[in-house]
Amino acid sequence: MHRPVDRAISATLFAISLAIVPAATAGTIVGRATYAGAPPQPRHIRMTADPECDRMNPDGIASQTLVVTSNGAVAGVVVSIKEGLDKDAKYPAPSVSVTLDQKGCMFIPHVLGVQVGQVLEIKNSDATMHSVHAAPVVGSAFNTAMPMLNQVIKKKFDAREVAVRVKCDVHPWTSAYVAVVEHPFFAISGIDGSYAIENLPAGTYTIEAWHETLGDQVSLPVKVSDSGTTPVNFSFAGK
């Protein structure tokens, strides 16, 4: 039996304000990412090349590259504020780290977000050799072997990039994407396609949505009011 898709999808929202705006005067953008047309069938991955991976996934697993539910919801879409924030505002990196795990010979979650300068902890939860290879367009690449069970390394990204691909050179089917954003106003769509960006100052914003295979979209300007909720949905067409 395949592992349920939602175990490999981060439903965690990374749009957490660091008391930048008082809650009483902050707005929220909410919405869903959907797929236009018949949902595609996910690619099936077999892991027979590594006996340990095959032992953990004897029936294989569904690829996380494009996750679309039967009702058309798209998971793993990075939604972030593209324009409209105060250019003089400072958004220090959160002190809490974000974890990217290698478990069951897959990266979990498949898509996640960090703020520029925030610590990304990368863990190997498998008793087999992995590696972590990231090559951002801006900033330093890294390629680190992860041979030990429960081994953890810590990395940071120095510039915005949506998104940095991370792969395992040992297992070519294993990859993830790390969205690096310069502010805390971003989120990743969950298995139901929904997202929420909270604690936004009142203002007019342009919202960007990115998916690794479906491309990116930019919304029309949307107005966010104090303590209000503004809906912004995105519909992706297959390529």
C-alpha positions as CSV (number, residue, x, y, z in Angstrom):
1,M,0.0,0.0,0.0
2,H,1.3,3.5,-0.9
3,R,2.1,5.9,1.9
4,P,-0.7,8.5,2.1
5,V,0.2,11.6,0.1
6,D,-0.4,14.0,2.9
7,R,2.3,12.4,5.0
8,A,4.8,13.9,2.5
9,I,3.2,17.3,2.2
10,S,3.8,20.1,4.6
11,A,0.5,21.6,5.8
12,T,2.5,23.8,8.1
13,L,2.1,27.5,7.4
14,F,5.3,29.5,7.4
15,A,3.6,33.0,7.3
16,I,4.2,33.6,11.0
17,S,4.5,37.2,12.1
18,L,7.1,38.2,14.6
19,A,4.9,40.8,16.2
20,I,5.5,43.1,13.2
21,V,1.9,44.3,13.2
22,P,-0.5,44.4,16.2
23,A,-3.1,41.6,15.7
24,A,-5.9,44.1,16.0
25,T,-4.7,46.0,12.9
26,A,-3.5,43.0,10.8
27,G,-5.2,41.4,7.9
28,T,-5.2,37.9,6.4
29,I,-5.1,36.5,2.8
30,V,-6.6,33.1,2.3
31,G,-7.2,31.0,-0.7
32,R,-6.8,27.7,-2.5
33,A,-4.7,26.4,-5.3
34,T,-6.5,24.2,-7.8
35,Y,-5.9,22.3,-11.0
36,A,-7.9,23.0,-14.1
37,G,-8.9,19.8,-15.8
38,A,-8.8,16.1,-14.9
39,P,-6.3,15.4,-12.1
40,P,-3.2,13.7,-13.4
41,Q,-2.2,10.3,-12.2
42,P,1.0,10.5,-10.0
43,R,4.1,8.8,-11.2
44,H,4.9,5.5,-9.3
45,I,8.4,5.2,-7.9
46,R,10.0,1.9,-7.2
47,M,13.1,1.8,-5.0
48,T,14.7,-1.5,-5.8
49,A,18.0,0.1,-6.4
50,D,18.6,0.3,-2.7
51,P,17.6,-2.7,-0.6
52,E,17.0,-0.6,2.5
53,C,14.7,1.8,0.6
54,D,12.9,-1.1,-1.0
55,R,12.4,-2.7,2.4
56,M,10.7,0.5,3.7
57,N,8.6,0.9,0.6
58,P,8.0,-2.6,-0.8
59,D,5.1,-1.5,-3.0
60,G,6.8,1.7,-4.1
61,I,5.4,5.2,-3.5
62,A,3.7,8.0,-5.4
63,S,5.9,10.8,-6.6
64,Q,5.4,14.1,-4.8
65,T,6.3,16.2,-7.9
66,L,2.6,17.0,-8.6
67,V,0.1,16.2,-6.0
68,V,-3.5,16.9,-7.1
69,T,-6.5,15.5,-5.2
70,S,-9.6,14.0,-6.8
71,N,-11.4,17.4,-6.3
72,G,-8.6,19.3,-8.0
73,A,-6.7,20.7,-5.0
74,V,-3.0,21.3,-5.6
75,A,-0.6,20.8,-2.7
76,G,2.9,22.2,-2.4
77,V,2.2,25.6,-4.0
78,V,4.4,28.4,-2.5
79,V,2.3,31.6,-2.1
80,S,4.1,34.8,-1.0
81,I,3.8,38.6,-1.1
82,K,5.6,39.8,-4.2
83,E,4.9,43.6,-4.0
84,G,3.4,46.0,-1.6
85,L,5.3,45.6,1.7
86,D,7.1,48.6,3.2
87,K,10.5,48.7,1.5
88,D,12.1,50.1,4.7
89,A,10.7,47.4,7.0
90,K,13.1,44.9,8.5
91,Y,12.2,41.2,8.9
92,P,14.7,39.4,11.0
93,A,15.1,35.7,10.5
94,P,13.1,33.6,13.1
95,S,15.1,32.0,15.8
96,V,13.2,28.7,15.4
97,S,14.6,26.3,12.8
98,V,12.8,24.5,10.0
99,T,13.4,20.7,9.4
100,L,13.8,18.8,6.2
101,D,13.9,15.1,6.9
102,Q,15.1,12.2,4.8
103,K,12.7,9.5,5.8
104,G,11.6,6.4,3.9
105,C,14.2,7.5,1.2
106,M,12.1,10.6,0.5
107,F,12.5,14.2,1.5
108,I,9.7,15.2,4.0
109,P,8.2,17.6,3.4
110,H,8.6,17.8,-0.4
111,V,8.1,21.6,-0.4
112,L,8.9,23.9,2.6
113,G,9.8,27.5,3.2
114,V,12.4,29.4,5.2
115,Q,13.2,33.1,5.6
116,V,16.5,34.4,4.5
117,G,19.0,33.7,7.2
118,Q,16.8,31.2,9.0
119,V,18.3,27.8,10.0
120,L,17.3,24.8,8.0
121,E,18.0,21.5,9.8
122,I,18.4,18.6,7.5
123,K,18.1,15.2,9.1
124,N,18.7,11.6,7.9
125,S,16.1,9.3,9.6
126,D,17.1,6.3,7.5
127,A,19.7,3.6,8.2
128,T,21.1,4.1,4.7
129,M,23.4,6.5,3.0
130,H,21.8,9.8,1.7
131,S,23.3,13.1,0.5
132,V,22.0,16.6,0.4
133,H,22.8,18.6,-2.7
134,A,21.5,22.1,-3.2
135,A,22.6,24.6,-5.9
136,P,20.8,27.9,-5.4
137,V,21.1,30.5,-8.2
138,V,22.2,33.1,-5.7
139,G,24.4,32.1,-2.9
140,S,26.6,29.1,-2.1
141,A,25.9,25.6,-3.2
142,F,26.4,22.7,-0.9
143,N,26.7,18.9,-1.3
144,T,27.0,16.9,2.0
145,A,27.0,13.2,2.5
146,M,24.6,11.9,5.2
147,P,25.8,8.4,5.9
148,M,24.6,8.1,9.5
149,L,21.2,7.4,11.1
150,N,19.9,10.5,12.8
151,Q,22.6,12.7,11.4
152,V,21.7,16.4,11.3
153,I,23.3,19.3,9.4
154,K,22.4,22.9,9.5
155,K,22.3,25.3,6.6
156,K,21.2,28.9,5.8
157,F,20.3,30.7,2.6
158,D,21.4,34.3,2.1
159,A,19.1,35.5,-0.6
160,R,15.5,35.2,-1.8
161,E,14.9,32.3,-4.3
162,V,11.6,30.5,-5.0
163,A,12.6,27.8,-5.0
164,V,15.9,26.1,-4.4
165,R,15.9,22.4,-5.5
166,V,17.5,20.0,-3.1
167,K,18.3,16.5,-4.2
168,C,20.0,13.3,-3.1
169,D,22.8,12.1,-5.4
170,V,22.5,8.6,-4.0
171,H,18.8,8.2,-4.8
172,P,17.9,10.1,-8.0
173,W,14.2,9.9,-7.3
174,T,14.6,12.0,-4.1
175,S,14.2,15.7,-4.3
176,A,12.6,18.7,-2.5
177,Y,12.2,22.4,-2.9
178,V,13.0,25.1,-0.4
179,A,11.4,28.4,-0.9
180,V,13.6,31.2,0.5
181,V,11.7,34.4,1.2
182,E,13.0,37.7,2.6
183,H,9.9,38.3,4.9
184,P,7.5,36.1,6.9
185,F,4.5,36.6,4.7
186,F,4.3,33.3,2.8
187,A,2.7,29.9,3.0
188,I,2.6,26.5,1.4
189,S,-0.7,25.0,0.2
190,G,-1.7,21.9,2.1
191,I,-3.2,18.7,0.8
192,D,-6.6,20.5,0.4
193,G,-5.0,23.2,-1.6
194,S,-5.6,25.9,1.0
195,Y,-3.2,28.4,2.4
196,A,-3.3,31.5,4.7
197,I,-0.9,34.4,5.0
198,E,-1.6,36.1,8.3
199,N,-0.7,39.3,10.2
200,L,-0.4,41.5,7.1
201,P,-0.4,45.3,7.6
202,A,-3.4,46.9,5.8
203,G,-2.4,47.8,2.2
204,T,-2.4,46.7,-1.4
205,Y,-0.4,43.7,-2.4
206,T,0.5,41.6,-5.4
207,I,0.6,37.8,-4.5
208,E,2.8,35.3,-6.3
209,A,2.1,31.5,-6.5
210,W,4.8,29.1,-7.6
211,H,4.7,25.3,-8.3
212,E,7.7,23.2,-9.4
213,T,6.0,21.8,-12.5
214,L,3.0,24.1,-13.1
215,G,4.9,27.3,-13.1
216,D,4.1,30.6,-11.4
217,Q,1.3,33.1,-11.4
218,V,1.0,36.7,-10.1
219,S,-2.3,38.0,-8.9
220,L,-3.9,41.4,-9.6
221,P,-3.3,43.9,-6.8
222,V,-5.5,43.0,-3.8
223,K,-6.5,45.3,-1.0
224,V,-6.1,44.0,2.6
225,S,-7.9,45.8,5.4
226,D,-7.3,46.0,9.1
227,S,-8.5,42.7,10.7
228,G,-10.0,41.7,7.4
229,T,-9.8,38.5,5.4
230,T,-9.1,38.8,1.6
231,P,-9.6,35.7,-0.7
232,V,-7.0,35.1,-3.4
233,N,-7.3,31.8,-5.3
234,F,-5.0,30.3,-8.0
235,S,-5.9,27.9,-10.8
236,F,-3.2,26.0,-12.6
237,A,-3.4,24.4,-16.0
238,G,-1.4,21.3,-16.8
239,K,1.6,21.5,-19.0
